[in-house]
């Protein structure tokens, strides 16, 4: 199973008897699974089973599924409500005898509410069941198409994320090898700072200067941040190839990446190391932005 995006689209037509329809499903990123079904009148009974089917194939994302009926297709059937007609005839006969009135006309009877049933209501029970089964089957087909679309984009996202992880590793390695991290470099910067402050004064306490340089190096040491960045990169690579939904974990890792890069920049007192840290932050921001689309 490849990495899956939360963005996708599917459109699947269907037909049952004289009824034609199209399922359209759109998916965008979301923190959890949010499924919104738009069903025409007469199809409300399908909502619960369709939601159950969707939960079996989708984990996260904001999903909008719309069932669109072809124009006038739902009104193509007409039938007579025999029970209502029989009751109306009995009542009309009773009144005719009592009032000595003429017999009711066909037009008058058909005009009574409930006698004629049109549209989806005119279908027999077995026809309604067949229609609903066909609608549900095409919904499942649309879900498969949507999943395929999301997997295709997920493959593209995986390549982008892998490239960004490679760059994060390269920059972390550059920070590890940065000459500015050496205690000697810290000592040199301290000497230069003291020279600027004291001007032409001389007579540095070499031992004290060495101690201060060591303290500066300890406070500015970013080895822990570098180690954690390398570990986070390794964890992210594993998630990319795990075959499991990894969006939430990758999002958490991107926050950890950001935290370590911020600390690295705040500890840096050298422009070269700072430049590496700033580029690292930029790549991590791009990584986190792409991760938001992963299921």
PyMOL commands that set and color helices and strands:
alter all, ss='L'
color gray80, all
select helices_A, chain A and resi 44-57+73-75+82-99+106-110+119-122+125-177+179-181+183-198+206-220+223-240+247-267+271-291
alter helices_A, ss='H'
color red, helices_A
select strands_A, chain A and resi 8-16+19-28+33-38+61-69+78-80+116-118
alter strands_A, ss='S'
color yellow, strands_A
deselect
rebuild
show_as cartoon
